[in-house]
Amino acid sequence: MVLTTQHLPAAADAAHLTEALRRSGMLGEDCVRDVVVESSRPTILSQIMRLRLIYDNDAADAPRSVVLKTPHPDRVDTRWNAGRQEVAFYTDVAGSLPRCIVPRCFEAHCEPTTRSWHLLLEDLTDTHSLATMWPLPPTTEQCERIVAAWARFHATWWDDPRLGSSIGTWRDAAASDRMLRDLAAHFARFVDRLGDRLPRERRMLFERLLDAAPRLLQRDHTHRNVTLIHGDAHVWNIFLPRDGGDDLRLFDWDGWRIGIAAYDLAYMMALHWYRDRRHRLERALLDRYHATLLAHGVRGYDRQSLDDDYRWAALWQMATPVWQAAHDIPPVVWWNHMERIFLAVDDLGSRELLS
């Protein structure tokens, strides 16, 4: 996609950027005089633009570039509310973080009537990078740093009294019922879509999950040993510092919610890794994660509890390909997730939780 200044969204206008940066404390009396699109790329759900800013004066402390995230042009009018959810993260949660573990947000805006939204974010291109290009997994050392970063974030919100009051909402029984009805309906369409490509044994296993779901959701409803979770915690949603330090930054917060921390870990490993890699790294990384939780103040959550939650979370990850297919995520994503998660459920003994 080639964008000229005539086709830029309103949020990329020089005058708008000037006001946004002033409100965020990043710009004094100087003004943004011109905006140059350094790059523009679509993701599955959004459009990402890197904007180089030219000021009318030196503006020494102002950012030289910013990242503008807007809706994917084909998803503005769909039921998908990911962008609005991410705006809520930056307005309600990010400011309460005790350390800089997410990109700084200069502006987060959502227009309810038009479903339009945008985020104006710190540009980390020069200081950070992704560990690898999808779908190549990171090295062991990178994975260790990544799970430690998740542990630091989860520990920040572990059983925090703000959960369910000023931060996020609890999923009550009525919301759980609605979620399960939607999941059952999506699964019925998933079965029709795949036909004999979904073996009978796997279909029956998923039906057992739906039958056991009300009981399994009691873990959520305890409201104990819970935190804020990312919900899409694959390894390509985290920036690693180029200098090798600990300043990792977690991004793409369109699926955040109150939940069980192990859900993020199962999403990262059980859903995304094939058997050999899981067998070599999974347990050691869970050890590293748990040790980091304890080092950051979490108490009353032993190593066995993490294993139990991880097995539970892997079982629920069976639903991820179904949700993704229902929201028009490309099959190259959800088909491979489906193959991997059934292997993980068997390896972890998660089937036992259905009895």
N, C-alpha and C positions, 0 to 999 in steps of 0.2 A: 504494500500500500504506500503510495506517495502522497504526502500531505503538504499542501502549501499553506501559507498563512491564512488564505481565504477559507480553507477547509478545517482549520483548527477548531476544537470545541471552545466554548466561551471561557471555560476554566483556564485555557492556555493563553488568553488575551493578556497583553503586557500590563494593562491597567488593573486587570483582576489579580494577576500575580503580584503586582506591587502591593495591593491592599492585603492579600492573603499573607504575604511575608511580613508585612508590618504588624498585622494582628498577632502573628506567632512570635514576634520579637526578634525576627531575623533581619530586619531591614529598617534603617532609620529614615532620614528625609530623602534619600536617593530614590530613584524610580527605575523600574525595568523599562528600558527603551525599546528593546526588540527581543524576539524569541525565535530560536532556530531549532528545528526538529532534528536532533542528532540520530534518532532511530525511532521506529514505530513497529510494533509487532503484536499480532493477536495471540491470546492464549485461548483455551477452550471456552472460558467464560468472560474474558475481559480484553481490553485493548491497553497496551503499555507503551507510553511515549517517554523518551528521554529528551528533555528540553534544555538547551543551553541558553542562559540568560545574559543579556547584554544590558548594562546599566548606563545611565546618563552620566554618572560620575564613578569614582573608584569603588564605592560600596565594599570596602575591604573585607568586612566580616560577613557579608551576605553570600549565600550559596551560588556557585558558578553554574550549577545545573540542578535540576529537580526531575523527579519521576512523576508523571501524571497517569493515573489509572482510571479508566472509564469503562462503561459497559461494553461488552462485545456488541457490535452493531446488530447482530442477528438475535440477541437475547434480551433486548431492552423490554420487550412486551411479553415476555414469558412469565411463568409462575416462579421462576428461579429468583430467589431473593438474596443471593450470595453477596452482591455488592452492598446492599443495605445493611446486611449483617456485619460486614467488615467496617463500614462507616461507624456502626454502633461500637465496635471494638475500640476504634481509635478515639471516639468521643467519651466512652464510659469506662474503659479499662486501661488503656495504654498509659494515661497520665498518672495512674496509681502504682505503676511498676517502680520498684526501688532502684533498679539499675537499667541501663540502656540495653535491652535485649531484643528490641524491635526497632525497625527504622523509625526515625523521627517523622511525625506527621505534621505538616504545616497547615493543612486544611482537610477536613472531612465533611462532605455535604451530601445530603440525600433529599430529593424532591419527591414526596409521597404521591403527588397527583400524576406525575409523568413517569415515575419509576426511574428517573434519571439520578445518577450519583457520580461522585468523583472523589478521588483521594490525591492529595498533593504530598509527595513523600520525599524524604531525604534520598539523594542519589549516592549509592554506595559502590558505584562501578569501579572507582579508582582504588578503593581500600578492601573490597570484598569480592568474592566470587562463589559460584556454586561449586560443590565438591566435584561433580562430574556432569557430563551431558547425559540426559535421560536416554536409555534406561540403564546405563552402566552404573553399578553400585559403587559407593565410596570405598576407600581403603579401610582396613581395620582401625587404624589410628584415627581417621576421620570419623568413623562410626562411634568410637569411644567419646570423642569430643561432642558429637551430636547428641548422644543420649545424656551426657552430662548437662548439656544446655537445656534439654527438656526437663531434666530433674530440677534444675535451678528454677525454671519457670513454674513447674508444678508445685514446688515447695513454697513459692511465694504466696500461692492461693490455697494451700492445703487447709481444709476445714476452716477457712476464713469466715468470720461471722457476717461479712458483707455478702457472701454467696446467697443468692435467693432473695436478698432484700434490695440493696443498691446495685449489686452486680449480678447480672443474669437472672434466670428464673428457674425454679424447680419444675420438673415435669411431673405433674400430678397424675392421678389415676385416669382422669378423663383424657388428658393429653396422651398418655400411654395407650389408651384404647384407640384413639384416633390414629396414632402412629402405626399400631399393629393392623388396623383395618386397611390403612393405605398400603402397608407392606404386603399384606395378603393379596390385595388387588393387583399390585405391581407384579407380584410373583406369578399370579395366574397369567398375566400377559407375557411375562418372561418365559413361562413354560410353553405357551402357544408359539411364541417367536422362535424358540430354539428347537422345538419338536424333539426328534431322536438324538439331537446333539447334546441334550441334557439327559444323561442316563437315569433310568428309573431309580437306582439306588441313591443318587444325589437328590433327586426330587423328593424322595421319601425322607431323606435326612433333613431337608429344609422344612418339610411339613412337620417333622418332629420339633424343629426349632420353633415354629409358629405355635404349636400346641403347648410347648413348655414356656413360651415367652412371658406370660403373666407371672409365673413363679421366678423366672430368671431376672425379671426386672425389679424384684424385691431388693437386689443388691443396690440398684440405683436409689431406691426409696428409703434406704437406711439413713441417707444424708450424713454418712460417716466415712472418713478417709476418701473424701472427694475433693475436687479442685476444678480449676478451669482447664479445659482441654482444647486443643487446636482443631481436631476433627478431620484434618487433611494432612497429617504429619509425615508425609514422605520426605525423603532426604533432599529433594529439590525445592523444598519450601524453607530452606535455611541457608543463609549466606555465611561463609567461613571467611575469616580475615586472611588477607594475602600474606601477612607477616607471621602467620602461624599462632597468634595469640588466642585468648579466650573470648574475644569480643564477637561471638557468634550472634547473628540477628535472625530471628524467626519472622516469617512474613506470610502473606496470603491468609488472613484471618477470617475468611468468609464462612467457616464452619464452626467457630468457637461456641462453647456452651459449658455449663456445669456438667461434670461427668467423672468417670473413673479414669485415672491417669493411664492405666495400662491400655486403655483403648488406643491412645496415641502410639504406644510402643508396638501393639499388635498391628496397627495400620502400617507402621514403618517396616516391620520385619515379617510378620506372618503373612500379610497380604502381598507384600512386594518382593519377597525373596523366595527363591526355589530351595528345595530341600537341603542340598549340600551346603549352601551358605548359611542357612539357619542352623544346621547341626554344628557347624564350626564356630559360629559367633554368638548365637542367641543367648545362651546361658551366661557367658562371660559379660555380655553387654547388659543383661538384666542385673547381674552382680554390680557392675559399675554404676548403673542407674540407681540401685537401691542405696549403695554407699554414699552417693552424692545427695540423695534425699536426706539421709540421716545427718550428713555434714551440714546441711542447710536447715536443720531444726525440726524435721518431721519426727514425731514420736508416736509410739503405739501402732506401728505398721511394720511387722517383721517380714523377713524374706519370704516365708511361706505364703503370707498374705499377698505379696506381689505375684508369686507363681499362680495362686488361685485366681487372682483378678486377670492375669494374662491369659489363662486358659478360657476364662469367661469371655474376655474381650475378643479372642480369636474366634470363638463360636459366633459372636455377633457380627464379626467381619464377613461372615457368609452373606449377610444382607447387602454389603456394599456394592457388589456387581449388579444386584437387582435395582438398587436405587439409581446407580449410575446409568444403567440402560434405560430406566424410566425417564431420565432427564436428558436423554440424547447425547450422553458422553460417547465418544467413538468406541466401537467394539475392540479396537486394538488395546484400549485401556482395560475395559471390564472383563473381556474374555480371559485375558491372562491372569487377572486378579482371581477369577473364579477357579481356574486351574490350580493356582498356588494355595488358595485358602483351604480348599478341601484337603490338600496334602497336609497343611499345617494342623487342621482340626484332628486328623488322624494321628499325627506324630505327637501332639500334645495331650492326647487322651481327652479332648474336650467333649467327645460324644458322651462320656460318662455323666456329664452335667445334665443330659437330657432325660436321664432315667429317674 
